[in-house]
Amino acid sequence: MTAATTATLPDATVPDVSTLAVTKGHGTQNDFVLLDDRDATLDLTADLVRRLADRRAGLGGDGVVRVVATAALPEGAGILVAEPAARWFMDYRNGDGSVAEMCGNGVRVFAAYLVDLGLWDGTGELAIGTRAGVRRVRRVPAVDGDGDEPWYAVDMGVWSLPGGPAAVEAGFDAEVHVHGLDVVRPALSVDVGNPHSVLVVGDDELEAADLTRAPVVSPTPPAGTNVELVVPLGESEAGGVSVGRIRMRVHERGVGETRSCGTGAVAAAMAVRTWAGAGAPDVWLVDVPGGTVRVSALADGHAELAGPAVLVAGAQVDLRAIGMR
């Protein structure tokens, strides 16, 4: 497909121009409305984000991803000092219009979108600016059985456990009440550039959990948190490497339950790896409702997330139809 390359709101002095060029894409069914605003002329308001992401009256999506020149944003100055090659910035907004630090599935879809726009040739390593710092992306072969299209692997940066050694020793540093489950569960806080709370449940509990309502986390993180429910599935050997596997559902702050969450997959894998202790695998397959991604713990304390990225369609949104004109 070829997406439109100009995504700007029409000038109010030109009444006959009333459309916005967009692209729809997803990473393991975590879906986004994508906007090409490389020249930073679009006023991406919270209201516009909510209307585009509305699944009944708009295009529908878990969030909105804008391509914009890193140099055009105030927060881009620090990014370019750290990495001058990070020419493009992923401006990510949750479906409720709130600004988010980063989105692991969104980064992969962003990279695929840059290829579609002719802004990256898909070779080598791509540096992307985000509010969580620079993210580096490369194309890699898909995991066996996931089609012929390449996956995108993202260095997600340093992950950490905000609770420190005490949380590692105890195995938790928070408690979570999940609607649909009888008792409050212990959870481990994980930071992947954005906050996460990970808890273990059984198979039946994973199905029973009501994630239409936000889980209640105590103590409540100041900026909120994503909550991951995980079922460890054990380990296997692949090419002489031990690979762990988990199943996961997620409630994303500002969105609700999503079919997948890239940073959540990293947080879940690193939490289970921490609980497993010495000798735990460095590579984990994470099964989410929308598919499977791979998380790898890297030697430098970083984590890598790999998975598919799909661009579904390009469209022209009638701004009057969504109440924006």
N, C-alpha and C positions, 0 to 999 in steps of 0.2 A: 504494500500500500504506500501511497505518497500522501503525507499529511500536509495540510496547508501550513505555510511558513510565516504567516503574520497573524498574531493573536492580540489585537488591540481593540479597546473599546472605541466605538465610533465617536468622532468629534460631534459635539452637540450642535455645531453649526451646519452639519450635513445630515438633514433629517432622513434622507432616503437610505442611509447606511445604518443598518440596525442588526448586524450579525457578528458573531464572534467565532473565529475558527478554532476548533478544538480537536483533540485526538483522544480516543478511549483506549486504555491499556490495563493490563493486570499482571501481577506476579503471584502465581499460585492462588489466583482468584481474589487477592487483595487488590481492589480495582481503583483506578484513578482517572480523573479528567486532566488531560495534559494541555498546557498552553505554551505556545512559542512567543515569548515576549523578550527576545534577546536584547532589544533596544530599550527596555524598561519604560515603555509608554503606557502600560496597562495599570489602572488603579484597581488592584486586586483587593477589594473590600471583603470583609467578613460576610456581608450580605450576598455578594456575588458568589462567593465560595459556597455558601449554604444552598443557594438556588441551583447552581451547577451540579452539586452533589446530591440534590434531592432525587430519590429513586422513583418518585411518582410524577413530579412536575418539572424535573430537570433531566440531565443526562444520567445521573446516578453514579455514585462512587464513594469509597471510604475516605477519599481526600482529593485535593487538587494539587497538582505539581506544575510549577511554572519554571520554564527555562529562561534565565535572565543572565546577562553578562555580570560576572562577579564584580567587575570594576564599577558597575552602576549602582551597587548597594553599599550603604554605610558599613555593614558588617563584612563587606568584601575586602576592605583594606587589609585587615589582619590575615585573612585567608591568603591573599596574594603575597604578603610578606613571607608567610610560611611555605607557600608553594606557588610560584609565578605561573606554573603551567595550568593551574586550576582556573581556566578561562570562564567556565560556565558554572553557575550556582543553581543548586536545586532548592527553590523556594517552595517548601512543603507546608500545606495547610490541612488540618483535620477537617472532616466533613461538617463540623459545627462552626467552621470559620476561624477557629483558633490556630495560632501559629505553633508549629511543632519543630523540635530540634532536627529531627531526622526520621527517615523511614527506610528500613532495610530492603523491603520489597520495592519501595518507590525508587530507590537508587538504581536498582537493576532496570526497571522500566524507564527511568530517566535516561540511562545509557543507551537502551534500545531506541528511544525516541531521538537522541542525538544522532544515531546512525541513520535513522529515517530522514532526519532533516539535513543530512549531509554535513553535520558539524563534527563528526568523528567517523573515521574509516573502519573502526572495529578492530584495528590491530594494535599491538603493544598494550600499554597501560594508560588508562584515562584517569586524570585527576579531576575530581568534582568538589566544588565548594559546598558545604552545608553548615547549618548553625551548630553542628556538633564537631566541626572541623573538616579537614580534607578527607575525602573518601576516594580510594583508588580501585578501579574496576578493570577487569580483563575478561575476555571470552575464554571459556573452558568447555571441554566436551560434556555433554549431558550424562547424568547417571544412567546406567543401562536400563532400557525400557522406557525412557522418557522422550522418545522421538529423536529426530535427526537435527533439530535446531540446537545451536549452542546454548549453553547456560552462561550466565554472567556471574563472576565471582567478585565479591566486594570485600576489601579489607575494611572491617568495621571499626578499626581503631582499638584502643585499650578498653577492656572490660574490667569492671571492679566490683568488689563486694563492699558497699558502704558500711556494713556492720563490722567489718574488720575481723581479726582473729577470733574475737568472742563469738561472732555469728557463725564462723566456720566450726568452732568447737561445739557450739550448741546445735548447729544445723538450721537455725532460724534466727530472725531478729524482728519479726512482725507476726501478726495474726490476721487472718482473713475470714470474714463471714461471707460465704457464697450462697446466694439464694438457691433453694432447692436441696441443699445439704444440711444435715441435722446439726452438726457441730462446727465450731470455729476451728480453723486449721492453722498450724504454724507455717510460716512462709519465709523464704530467704530473699532479701533485697539484692538486686543486681543492677548495676548501671552500665548501659551500653551507649552512652551519649544521651540517653533518655532513661527514665526510671521504670523499673519492673519489680514485681513481687511474684515469686514462683512458689507454688505449693503442689504437693503430690496427692493424687486421688486414685481410686480404683477405677476399673473399666466402667462398672455400672454407675459410679458417681460422676464420671466424666460425661456420660450421657444424660444424667439426671440434673446436672447443674443448670440453673436458669441464669444465663448471661444476658438476658434482655434487660436486666437491672444491674447496675454497677456493683461489684463486690465491695464490701466495706473493709477497709484496711486500717489496722491500728498498730502503731501510731500512724496517723494520716500524713503522708508525705506532703510537704508544702506545695509542690507543683503537681500533685496528683501522681498516679502511677498506672501503668498497664499491669494487668493481672493474668498470669499464665497458669493453667491447670494442666499437669503433666502426668502421664502414666509411663513409667520406665518399662521398656520391652526387652531389656537384656542386651547382649553383645554377640557379634559374629565376626568371622574373618573374611576380609576381602582383599585379595592381592597381597596376602601376608600382613595386612594391617588390621588391628582390632578396631571394629566400628560399633559404636553404641547406637541404640535406636530408642526413640520416645514418641509418644502420641501426645498431641497438645490441642487445647482450645484456648482462646484468648479473648479478654475484654480490653479493648483499647480506650484509653481516656479520650474523651471528646468525640468518640465514634460509636462505641458499643462493641458487640461481638463482631469480629471480622473472620473471613474464611482463612486468613493467614496473617501473620505479623513477622516481618523479618527480624527486627531487633528483639522481638519476643522469642523467636526461635533460638537466637543466640543466647539470650538470658536463660531460657529453659535448659538448653544443652549445658551451659556453664554451671548452672545450679546443680543439675544431676551429676555432672562430673565432679563437682565439689563434694557432694554427698557421698559419692563412690570412693573418694579418697585416693591414696597412692596407687598407681597402676591403672587408673581409669583411662579409657580411650581418649585420644585427642580429636577423633573424628566422630561426628554424630549425625545420623539421619533423623530428621524431625518430620513426622507425619502430621499434617494439618488438614482440616476439611477440604482445602483447595488443592492439595497435592503434597509434594515432598521437597524439602530443601536440605542442604548439607551444611553443617557448621563444623569448622575446624579451629581448634585452639592452636595458635601459632607460638613459636618459641619466644617471641619478643613481648608476650603478654597481650598481643592483639588477637582478634578472632576474625575468621573469614566466613562469609556467608555466600553460598552458591545456590543458584536456582534459575528457573526459566523466567523469561520476560516476554510478554505477548502484546503486540499492538493490534487492536481489534478493528478499529474503524476511524476514519476522519469524518468530521461533520461541521456544519455551520449552524450555530445556535441562534435562534431568533430571540434577541434580547427582550423584545416586547412580550413574547410568549412566556418568558420566565419572570416578568414583572420588573425588568431592569431599565425600561425606557418609558 
